[in-house]
Amino acid sequence: MGQAPPAPQAPRDRRVVLLIGGLVVALLAASVISALVPGIDATLAAVPVVIAILVLGTVVVLVRSLRGREG
């Protein structure tokens, strides 16, 4: 009668809410900073920063979730 292996840790709603909340706060802070500093506003308008952050964040979440299931 051996012990069963520990169940993999499932993502919790609290972690998801904290991650999304952190992303929203970061984007709002970037918006405020870009409004206060004229040079940054022009740079952010030329570069799709929000899209890059969302794509990078999606890739990180997918890689971590897939790695967690394999291990």
Secondary structure as GFF3:
##gff-version 3
##sequence-region A 1 71
A	DSSP	alpha_helix	13	36	.	.	.	ID=ss1
A	DSSP	alpha_helix	38	46	.	.	.	ID=ss2
A	DSSP	alpha_helix	49	70	.	.	.	ID=ss3
###
